Amino acid sequence: MKLKLSIFLSLFAFILFSSCDKEETFDDRWKLDNEAQFAKIASSSDYNKLDSYSGNGYIMYKVIESGSGTNYPYFTDRVKVRYTGWYKQIWENPDTYKDDKGNVIKNKLYFDSTSKNYDTFSTEDIPRTFNVSGVVDGFSTALQRMVVGDKWEIWIPWKLGYGTTGSGDIPAYTTLVFEIELVEIVD
């Protein structure tokens, strides 16, 4: 009986102490913060949900401007698009803010755009042409539901963006935000 009790207590102590060894990493915090921000947008009545054709999740979008086109691009089509993509380092903070030492922190990080001025679409924007299938799942999901002239703001969860590996300066588990204008479906 003492042997069974001793084994049970040893096993219990091992489980207890091994669970305490896990320290929260940057990736853990980053992933949770990004998932929380996406969940906040997903619960907002300002945004609509679109399931991915891949079945791997959904994106959220809101219409900035409705287009006059009648056709939707297929996954195999080429399109001309104006866009700006960004994410935040700390979702709760404004786009720019001052830290406790008075330094200005740029919190909204632009990672790609067809515009020289990231903040707005303009006639200076030179649309890029690419295959709908050549972009991340979330971007492709949006394009396949847009008509020419549509301008949308889309929110892409990490699973439909750059996933667990990230891309360039974009960390893994990042929620991406894009403003997209579908300019043309290329023949």
C-alpha positions as CSV (number, residue, x, y, z in Angstrom):
1,M,0.0,0.0,0.0
2,K,2.8,2.4,0.9
3,L,4.5,1.6,-2.5
4,K,1.3,2.5,-4.4
5,L,0.9,5.7,-2.4
6,S,4.6,6.6,-3.0
7,I,4.3,6.0,-6.7
8,F,1.1,8.0,-6.9
9,L,2.6,11.0,-5.0
10,S,5.8,10.8,-7.2
11,L,3.7,10.8,-10.4
12,F,1.6,13.7,-9.1
13,A,4.6,15.7,-8.1
14,F,6.3,15.1,-11.5
15,I,3.1,16.2,-13.4
16,L,2.8,19.3,-11.2
17,F,6.4,20.4,-11.6
18,S,6.7,19.6,-15.3
19,S,3.6,21.8,-16.0
20,C,5.3,24.7,-14.1
21,D,8.4,24.5,-16.4
22,K,6.6,26.0,-19.3
23,E,7.3,29.7,-19.7
24,E,5.1,31.8,-21.9
25,T,7.1,32.8,-25.0
26,F,6.9,35.8,-27.3
27,D,5.1,33.6,-29.9
28,D,2.5,32.5,-27.3
29,R,1.7,36.0,-26.3
30,W,1.8,37.3,-29.9
31,K,-0.5,34.5,-31.0
32,L,-3.0,35.1,-28.2
33,D,-3.0,38.9,-28.8
34,N,-3.6,38.5,-32.5
35,E,-6.3,35.9,-32.0
36,A,-8.0,38.2,-29.5
37,Q,-7.9,41.1,-31.9
38,F,-9.4,39.0,-34.7
39,A,-12.1,37.8,-32.3
40,K,-12.9,41.4,-31.4
41,I,-13.4,42.3,-35.1
42,A,-15.3,39.0,-35.7
43,S,-17.8,40.1,-33.0
44,S,-18.3,43.6,-34.5
45,S,-21.5,44.3,-36.4
46,D,-19.4,46.5,-38.7
47,Y,-17.9,43.5,-40.3
48,N,-19.1,40.5,-42.3
49,K,-17.8,37.0,-42.3
50,L,-16.6,35.1,-45.4
51,D,-15.7,31.4,-45.2
52,S,-12.5,30.4,-47.0
53,Y,-13.0,28.1,-50.0
54,S,-10.1,26.0,-48.5
55,G,-12.3,25.3,-45.4
56,N,-9.4,26.5,-43.1
57,G,-11.4,29.3,-41.5
58,Y,-12.9,32.6,-42.3
59,I,-12.0,36.3,-42.8
60,M,-13.9,39.4,-41.8
61,Y,-14.6,42.3,-44.2
62,K,-16.4,45.5,-44.5
63,V,-17.3,47.3,-47.7
64,I,-15.6,50.7,-48.2
65,E,-17.0,51.2,-51.7
66,S,-19.2,49.0,-53.9
67,G,-18.2,48.4,-57.4
68,S,-20.2,48.1,-60.6
69,G,-18.8,44.9,-61.9
70,T,-20.9,41.8,-62.4
71,N,-18.3,39.0,-62.5
72,Y,-16.3,37.5,-59.7
73,P,-12.7,36.4,-60.3
74,Y,-12.0,32.6,-60.1
75,F,-9.2,31.1,-58.2
76,T,-7.4,30.5,-61.6
77,D,-7.9,34.1,-62.8
78,R,-5.4,37.0,-63.0
79,V,-6.4,40.3,-61.4
80,K,-5.3,43.9,-61.1
81,V,-5.5,45.1,-57.5
82,R,-4.7,48.2,-55.5
83,Y,-4.0,47.4,-51.8
84,T,-2.3,48.3,-48.6
85,G,-1.4,45.7,-45.9
86,W,-0.6,46.3,-42.3
87,Y,-0.6,44.9,-38.7
88,K,0.0,46.3,-35.3
89,Q,2.7,45.5,-32.7
90,I,0.3,46.1,-29.9
91,W,-3.4,46.0,-30.9
92,E,-4.6,48.0,-27.9
93,N,-2.4,51.0,-28.7
94,P,-3.1,53.7,-31.3
95,D,-1.3,53.7,-34.7
96,T,1.4,56.0,-33.2
97,Y,2.1,56.8,-29.6
98,K,4.8,58.0,-27.2
99,D,6.4,55.6,-24.8
100,D,7.3,56.5,-21.2
101,K,10.6,58.1,-22.4
102,G,8.8,60.4,-25.0
103,N,9.9,58.4,-28.0
104,V,7.3,58.2,-30.9
105,I,6.5,54.6,-31.6
106,K,5.0,53.6,-34.9
107,N,2.6,50.8,-33.9
108,K,0.8,50.3,-37.3
109,L,3.3,48.5,-39.4
110,Y,2.8,48.6,-43.2
111,F,4.3,45.7,-45.0
112,D,3.1,46.1,-48.6
113,S,1.2,48.5,-50.7
114,T,0.6,49.6,-54.3
115,S,0.6,53.2,-53.0
116,K,3.5,55.5,-52.2
117,N,1.3,57.0,-49.4
118,Y,0.3,54.0,-47.3
119,D,-2.6,55.8,-45.6
120,T,-4.8,56.4,-48.7
121,F,-5.8,55.0,-52.1
122,S,-5.0,57.6,-54.8
123,T,-4.6,57.8,-58.5
124,E,-0.9,57.5,-57.9
125,D,-1.5,53.9,-56.9
126,I,-0.2,51.5,-59.6
127,P,-2.3,48.3,-59.5
128,R,-0.4,45.1,-59.3
129,T,-1.3,42.1,-61.5
130,F,-1.1,38.6,-60.1
131,N,-3.0,35.3,-59.9
132,V,-5.7,35.0,-57.4
133,S,-4.1,31.6,-56.4
134,G,-0.8,33.3,-55.8
135,V,-1.7,35.1,-52.6
136,V,-2.4,34.0,-49.1
137,D,-5.7,32.1,-48.5
138,G,-7.4,35.1,-46.8
139,F,-6.6,37.5,-49.6
140,S,-7.7,35.0,-52.2
141,T,-11.0,34.4,-50.3
142,A,-11.8,38.1,-50.5
143,L,-10.9,38.5,-54.1
144,Q,-13.2,35.7,-55.2
145,R,-16.2,37.5,-53.6
146,M,-15.4,40.9,-55.0
147,V,-16.5,42.6,-58.3
148,V,-14.6,45.1,-60.2
149,G,-14.7,48.4,-58.4
150,D,-15.2,47.0,-54.9
151,K,-13.0,48.4,-52.1
152,W,-12.9,46.4,-48.9
153,E,-11.1,46.3,-45.6
154,I,-10.4,42.7,-44.8
155,W,-9.0,41.1,-41.6
156,I,-7.2,37.8,-42.1
157,P,-6.4,35.5,-39.1
158,W,-3.0,34.0,-39.0
159,K,-4.2,30.6,-40.2
160,L,-5.3,32.2,-43.5
161,G,-2.3,34.5,-43.7
162,Y,1.3,33.6,-43.1
163,G,0.6,30.9,-40.5
164,T,3.1,29.5,-38.1
165,T,6.1,30.7,-40.0
166,G,5.5,34.3,-40.9
167,S,7.0,36.0,-43.9
168,G,9.9,38.4,-44.0
169,D,9.4,40.9,-41.2
170,I,5.9,39.6,-40.4
171,P,6.0,37.3,-37.4
172,A,4.2,34.0,-37.2
173,Y,0.7,34.1,-35.9
174,T,0.0,37.7,-37.2
175,T,-3.5,39.0,-37.9
176,L,-3.2,40.9,-41.2
177,V,-5.3,43.8,-42.3
178,F,-5.7,44.9,-46.0
179,E,-7.5,47.6,-47.8
180,I,-8.2,46.1,-51.3
181,E,-9.6,47.5,-54.5
182,L,-10.3,45.1,-57.3
183,V,-9.5,47.1,-60.4
184,E,-9.8,44.5,-63.2
185,I,-10.1,40.8,-63.9
186,V,-7.5,40.3,-66.6
187,D,-8.4,38.3,-69.7
